[in-house]
Amino acid sequence: MATIRKTPSGTWKALIRKKGWPASAKTFRTKRDAEDWARRAEDEMVRGVYIDRSRSERMSFADALDRYLREVLPTKKPSTQRSEAPRAERLREFFGAYSLAAITPDLVARYRDERLATPGQRVHRLAGGATPLSPNTVRLELALLSHLFNTAIREWRLGLVHNPVAGIRKPPPGEGRSRRLLAGEEARLQAAVSAHSNPMLGWIFRLALETGMRSGEILGLRLHQVDLARRVVRLSVTKNDSARTVPLTQRATQVFREALANPTRPKDCDLVFFGEPGKDGKRGPYAFTKVWNDTKLALGLADLRFHDLRHEAVSRLVEAGFSDQEVSAISGHKSMQMLKRYTHLRAEDLVGRLDNVQRKLPGGGGGDHFLQLGPEVHAGEVEADPAGAQPDMGPEGRHVEQQAVRRRVRPVARGELRGQRRPGLQPGHARRGGA
């Protein structure tokens, strides 16, 4: 039974004590609101569906986000931690003052629409201005928000009824980039990066084209992961957490031989591509982003990204005739859908393959080729035997004859030969071959 009383501050407090349930209390501005809440809560207790929402109503989104960053984020990969930190701040700016219980699907949808209408926060110096905000950026922000609510529901038990992100429309992921290296671009890039004072820039560029590995996978390589005898590279830490073994071409093997024999490598560093020591005295991976962007700018290839080299490598594997399963094993794509996003075949190359197929057809010189299956006859007509009669060939022979007749029939307009019969045909044959 609920107890409703007026507080010294003038508000009304409803207290529910029911056997088998913890005591629940809530304060309202009016007595009517307190009575309505108590009635609904008692009804939910009777039906066994009551949820105490007081904790979610008292906890702000900012506090919940702080707890998430403190307890959940450290369990993720370092690369994920670095990428989700700025996303969390974007969410804090919009939802920070709301309580968790006050965040509804329509509020999340408004955040989505406002973010999609916002230009990119960073200015791309190669593109000459602010880049538009990618729909995938908003998708990742919503994914972080959704994970926070799922954690609050399943682990923190804050009394939330549902995840407000689950029911809203997500921005489409997009078709993906289709940038391929044009004629002469590979040679120009290879010459430019090879002329750099640090040979590691040229090695990294060549390995990206030869293996299709991501830049993070190349930069994170350790000496023990490269097996030149078997011509493979074993990747234990990848973007999708799936270890894989990458086969090496002869050219990639030669690049690794040169990289492993680098005389400037410190004895205490096992990175294949190492950088300068940091403030802590430890060496990290080679930071080549700035010099890569400068090289692109000098060559007039501002629209080319380093990740496009991975697209190029995967597309070349498909063009070489590798199956989807084989390409996926090399590139590390978990789904065929994602693999297709990274595969872009040149239309001009497909034209050449079509020509090869046409040359293999009968007659091989081009043009349209049709199989001539016999003399042309009208529908409903069969050429008669010169002797005027057909021998009895038995059931099997008659079946073969009927199949041959059907292959020599040419359809004509309805009624074209109504009531007409070619001279010399026997009536019996005409009726037997009729449509």
C-alpha positions in Angstrom: 0.0 0.0 0.0 1.4 3.4 -1.0 1.9 6.2 1.5 1.7 9.7 0.3 2.7 12.7 2.4 3.6 16.3 2.0 7.2 17.3 2.6 8.3 20.4 4.5 9.4 21.9 1.1 5.9 21.7 -0.2 6.3 18.7 -2.5 4.6 15.3 -2.3 6.4 12.1 -1.6 5.0 8.7 -2.5 6.4 5.6 -0.7 5.5 2.1 -1.7 6.1 -0.9 0.6 5.1 -4.2 -0.9 6.1 -7.7 0.2 8.7 -9.2 -2.1 9.7 -5.8 -3.5 12.2 -3.2 -2.3 10.8 0.0 -0.9 10.3 2.6 -3.7 9.9 6.3 -3.1 9.6 9.3 -5.5 8.8 13.0 -5.0 6.4 15.0 -7.1 5.2 18.6 -7.2 1.5 17.8 -6.9 -0.4 15.2 -4.9 -2.2 14.1 -8.1 1.1 13.1 -9.7 2.2 11.2 -6.7 -1.0 9.2 -6.6 -0.8 8.4 -10.3 2.8 7.2 -10.0 2.0 5.1 -7.0 -1.0 3.5 -8.7 1.0 2.6 -11.8 4.0 1.3 -9.8 1.7 -1.0 -7.6 0.0 -2.3 -10.8 3.4 -3.2 -12.3 4.4 -4.9 -9.1 1.3 -7.0 -9.2 2.0 -8.0 -12.8 5.7 -8.6 -12.0 7.0 -6.1 -14.5 8.0 -3.2 -12.3 11.4 -1.5 -12.9 12.8 1.0 -10.5 13.8 3.9 -12.8 15.0 6.2 -10.1 18.7 5.5 -10.7 18.5 6.2 -14.4 16.5 9.4 -13.7 19.1 10.6 -11.2 22.2 9.7 -13.3 23.1 12.2 -16.0 24.5 11.1 -19.3 27.8 12.9 -18.5 28.2 10.8 -15.3 27.3 7.6 -17.2 29.8 8.4 -19.9 32.5 9.0 -17.4 31.8 5.6 -15.9 31.9 4.0 -19.4 35.2 5.6 -20.2 36.6 4.4 -16.8 35.3 0.9 -16.8 34.5 -0.3 -20.4 36.8 1.6 -22.7 40.1 0.3 -21.2 39.0 -3.2 -22.2 39.1 -2.4 -25.9 42.1 -2.3 -28.2 44.4 0.7 -28.0 43.4 1.8 -31.5 39.7 1.6 -30.5 40.4 3.6 -27.4 42.1 6.4 -29.4 39.2 6.6 -31.9 36.4 6.5 -29.4 37.7 9.2 -27.2 36.7 12.1 -29.5 33.4 10.4 -30.3 32.6 10.4 -26.6 33.2 14.1 -26.4 30.8 14.8 -29.3 28.1 12.8 -27.4 28.9 14.6 -24.2 28.4 18.0 -25.9 24.8 17.1 -27.0 23.5 14.7 -24.3 25.6 15.6 -21.3 22.9 17.6 -19.4 20.2 15.0 -19.9 19.4 12.1 -17.5 19.7 8.6 -19.0 15.9 8.2 -18.6 15.2 11.4 -20.5 17.1 10.3 -23.7 14.4 9.1 -26.1 14.6 7.8 -29.7 13.4 11.2 -31.1 16.2 12.9 -29.2 18.8 10.5 -30.7 17.3 11.0 -34.1 17.7 14.8 -33.7 21.3 14.3 -32.8 21.8 12.1 -35.9 20.2 14.7 -38.2 22.2 17.6 -36.7 25.5 15.7 -37.1 24.8 14.8 -40.7 24.1 18.5 -41.5 27.3 19.6 -39.8 30.5 20.0 -41.9 33.6 18.1 -40.9 35.4 19.4 -37.8 38.8 19.2 -39.3 40.1 21.1 -42.3 41.9 18.9 -44.9 44.8 20.9 -46.2 45.1 18.7 -49.3 41.5 19.1 -50.2 41.7 22.9 -49.7 38.9 23.2 -47.2 36.6 21.6 -44.7 35.6 18.1 -45.7 32.0 17.0 -45.3 31.1 14.8 -42.3 31.0 11.2 -43.3 27.8 9.3 -42.6 30.0 6.5 -41.3 31.3 8.9 -38.6 27.8 9.4 -37.3 27.2 5.6 -37.4 30.2 5.0 -35.2 29.1 7.7 -32.8 25.7 6.1 -32.6 27.3 2.7 -32.1 29.2 4.1 -29.1 26.0 5.6 -27.7 24.2 2.3 -28.2 26.9 0.3 -26.4 26.8 2.6 -23.5 23.0 2.1 -23.1 23.3 -1.7 -23.5 26.0 -1.7 -20.7 23.8 0.4 -18.5 20.8 -2.0 -19.0 22.6 -5.3 -18.7 25.5 -4.7 -16.3 24.8 -1.5 -14.4 21.1 -2.3 -13.8 20.1 1.3 -13.8 16.4 0.6 -14.5 16.3 1.6 -18.1 13.4 0.1 -20.1 15.0 0.1 -23.5 17.9 1.3 -25.6 16.8 4.5 -27.4 19.3 4.0 -30.2 17.9 0.6 -31.2 14.8 1.8 -33.0 16.2 4.7 -35.0 17.3 4.7 -38.6 21.1 4.6 -39.1 22.9 6.6 -41.8 23.8 4.5 -44.8 27.4 3.3 -44.8 28.0 4.6 -48.3 29.2 2.9 -51.4 32.9 3.1 -50.5 35.7 4.6 -52.4 36.5 3.5 -56.0 39.9 5.2 -56.4 42.3 3.1 -58.5 45.8 4.0 -59.6 45.7 5.4 -63.1 48.2 4.8 -65.8 51.6 6.1 -64.7 50.6 7.0 -61.2 52.3 3.9 -59.6 55.6 4.6 -61.3 55.5 8.2 -60.3 54.7 7.4 -56.7 57.3 4.7 -56.6 60.0 7.0 -57.9 59.1 9.7 -55.4 59.0 7.6 -52.3 62.2 5.7 -53.4 64.0 9.0 -53.6 63.2 9.9 -50.0 66.0 10.0 -47.6 64.4 7.3 -45.5 64.0 4.0 -47.5 61.2 2.8 -45.2 58.8 5.1 -47.0 59.3 3.2 -50.3 59.2 -0.2 -48.6 55.9 0.6 -47.0 54.4 1.8 -50.2 55.4 -1.3 -52.1 54.2 -3.7 -49.4 50.8 -2.0 -49.4 50.4 -2.7 -53.1 51.9 -6.2 -53.0 50.1 -7.6 -49.9 46.9 -5.4 -49.4 47.8 -5.0 -45.7 46.4 -2.0 -43.8 48.8 0.7 -42.8 48.5 -0.2 -39.1 49.2 -3.8 -39.8 52.4 -2.9 -41.8 53.6 -0.4 -39.2 53.0 -2.8 -36.3 55.0 -5.7 -37.8 57.6 -7.3 -35.6 60.7 -9.2 -36.7 59.3 -12.6 -35.6 56.2 -12.2 -37.6 58.0 -12.2 -41.0 58.9 -15.7 -42.3 61.0 -15.3 -45.4 61.6 -19.0 -45.7 57.9 -19.7 -46.1 57.2 -16.3 -47.7 54.4 -15.4 -45.2 53.7 -12.7 -42.7 51.7 -13.7 -39.6 49.3 -11.0 -38.3 48.1 -11.5 -34.8 46.5 -8.1 -34.2 44.2 -6.9 -36.9 41.3 -4.4 -37.3 38.6 -7.1 -36.9 40.5 -9.1 -34.3 41.0 -12.1 -36.7 44.5 -13.3 -37.0 45.6 -14.2 -40.5 48.6 -15.3 -42.5 49.5 -13.1 -45.5 51.4 -14.8 -48.4 54.1 -12.7 -50.0 54.9 -12.2 -53.7 58.5 -12.4 -54.8 58.6 -8.6 -54.9 57.2 -8.3 -51.4 59.7 -10.9 -50.2 62.6 -8.9 -51.6 61.2 -5.8 -49.9 61.2 -7.6 -46.5 64.7 -8.8 -47.1 65.9 -5.2 -47.5 63.8 -4.0 -44.6 65.1 -6.7 -42.2 68.7 -6.0 -43.2 68.3 -2.3 -42.4 71.6 -1.3 -40.9 70.1 1.6 -39.0 67.8 -0.6 -36.8 68.7 -0.4 -33.1 69.6 -3.6 -31.4 66.8 -3.2 -28.8 64.0 -2.6 -31.4 62.2 -5.4 -33.0 59.9 -3.3 -35.2 60.3 -3.8 -38.9 59.5 -0.1 -39.5 60.7 1.9 -36.6 60.6 5.6 -35.8 62.5 8.0 -33.6 62.5 7.6 -29.8 59.7 9.4 -28.0 59.8 11.3 -24.7 59.9 8.1 -22.8 62.9 6.9 -24.8 61.0 4.1 -26.5 60.7 3.8 -30.3 57.3 3.5 -31.9 56.3 2.7 -35.5 57.6 4.9 -38.3 55.4 8.0 -38.7 55.1 8.5 -42.4 51.8 10.3 -42.8 53.2 13.8 -43.2 55.8 12.9 -45.7 53.3 10.7 -47.6 50.9 13.7 -47.8 53.6 16.0 -48.9 54.6 13.5 -51.7 51.0 13.3 -52.9 50.7 17.0 -53.0 53.9 17.4 -54.9 52.7 14.9 -57.5 49.2 16.4 -57.8 47.5 13.4 -56.3 45.7 15.0 -53.4 42.7 12.7 -53.8 44.7 9.6 -53.3 44.7 8.1 -49.8 47.1 5.5 -48.5 44.2 3.2 -47.8 43.4 3.3 -51.6 46.5 1.2 -52.1 44.8 -1.6 -50.2 41.8 -1.2 -52.5 44.2 -1.4 -55.5 45.8 -4.6 -54.2 42.5 -6.4 -53.5 41.2 -5.4 -56.9 44.3 -6.8 -58.6 43.9 -10.1 -56.9 40.3 -10.4 -58.2 41.5 -9.4 -61.7 44.2 -12.1 -61.5 41.4 -14.7 -61.1 41.6 -15.4 -57.3 38.3 -16.6 -55.8 36.4 -14.6 -53.2 37.5 -17.0 -50.5 41.1 -16.7 -51.5 41.0 -12.9 -51.7 39.3 -12.8 -48.3 41.9 -15.1 -46.8 44.7 -12.7 -48.0 43.0 -9.4 -47.2 41.3 -10.4 -44.0 37.7 -9.3 -44.9 35.2 -11.2 -42.8 32.2 -10.7 -45.0 31.8 -10.9 -48.8 29.8 -7.7 -48.7 32.7 -5.8 -47.3 35.1 -7.5 -49.7 32.9 -6.2 -52.6 33.2 -2.7 -51.2 36.9 -2.9 -51.5 37.0 -4.5 -55.0 36.8 -2.2 -57.9 37.4 -3.6 -61.4 38.4 -1.4 -64.3 35.8 -1.3 -67.0 38.5 -1.0 -69.7 40.0 -4.3 -68.4 36.7 -6.0 -68.5 36.4 -4.9 -72.2 39.5 -6.9 -73.0 38.2 -10.0 -71.2 35.0 -9.7 -73.1 37.0 -9.7 -76.4 38.8 -12.8 -75.3 35.5 -14.6 -74.6 34.2 -13.5 -78.1 37.2 -14.8 -79.8 36.6 -18.3 -78.3 33.1 -18.4 -79.9 32.6 -20.4 -83.2 33.7 -18.2 -86.0 35.9 -16.1 -83.7 36.3 -13.0 -85.7 33.6 -11.0 -84.1 30.0 -10.3 -85.2 26.9 -12.1 -84.2 27.0 -15.9 -84.3 23.8 -18.0 -84.3 23.5 -21.7 -84.7 21.7 -22.7 -87.9 19.6 -25.7 -86.9 18.1 -26.6 -90.2 15.9 -25.2 -93.1 13.3 -22.8 -92.1 9.7 -24.0 -92.0 6.5 -22.3 -90.9 4.7 -23.1 -87.7 2.3 -25.9 -88.1 4.1 -27.3 -91.2 6.6 -30.1 -91.6 8.5 -30.9 -94.7 7.2 -34.1 -96.2 9.3 -37.1 -97.1 10.1 -37.0 -100.8 8.5 -40.4 -101.1 5.3 -39.1 -99.7 5.3 -41.5 -96.7 7.1 -41.9 -93.4 8.3 -45.3 -92.3 7.1 -46.5 -88.9 10.1 -45.9 -86.6 8.5 -47.0 -83.4 7.7 -44.9 -80.2 11.4 -43.9 -79.6 12.0 -43.0 -83.2 8.8 -40.9 -83.4 9.9 -39.0 -80.3 13.2 -38.2 -81.8 11.5 -37.1 -85.0 9.2 -34.8 -83.0 12.1 -33.2 -81.1 13.9 -32.5 -84.4 10.7 -30.9 -85.9 10.3 -28.6 -82.9 13.9 -27.4 -83.4 13.2 -26.4 -87.0 9.9 -24.6 -86.3 9.9 -20.8 -86.8 7.0 -18.9 -84.9 4.8 -16.8 -87.2 2.0 -14.3 -86.5 -1.3 -15.8 -85.3 -3.6 -16.5 -88.2 -0.9 -15.9 -90.8 -1.4 -19.3 -92.4 -4.9 -19.9 -91.2 -6.5 -22.4 -93.6 -3.4 -22.4 -95.8 -1.2 -25.5 -96.5 1.9 -25.7 -98.6 1.4 -27.9 -101.7 2.7 -31.3 -101.5 2.2 -31.8 -97.8 0.1 -34.6 -96.6 -2.8 -33.6 -94.3 -1.8 -36.1 -91.7 1.6 -34.6 -91.3 0.2 -31.1 -91.1 -2.1 -32.1 -88.3 0.6 -33.9 -86.4 2.9 -30.9 -86.5 0.3 -28.3 -85.7 0.8 -25.8 -82.9 
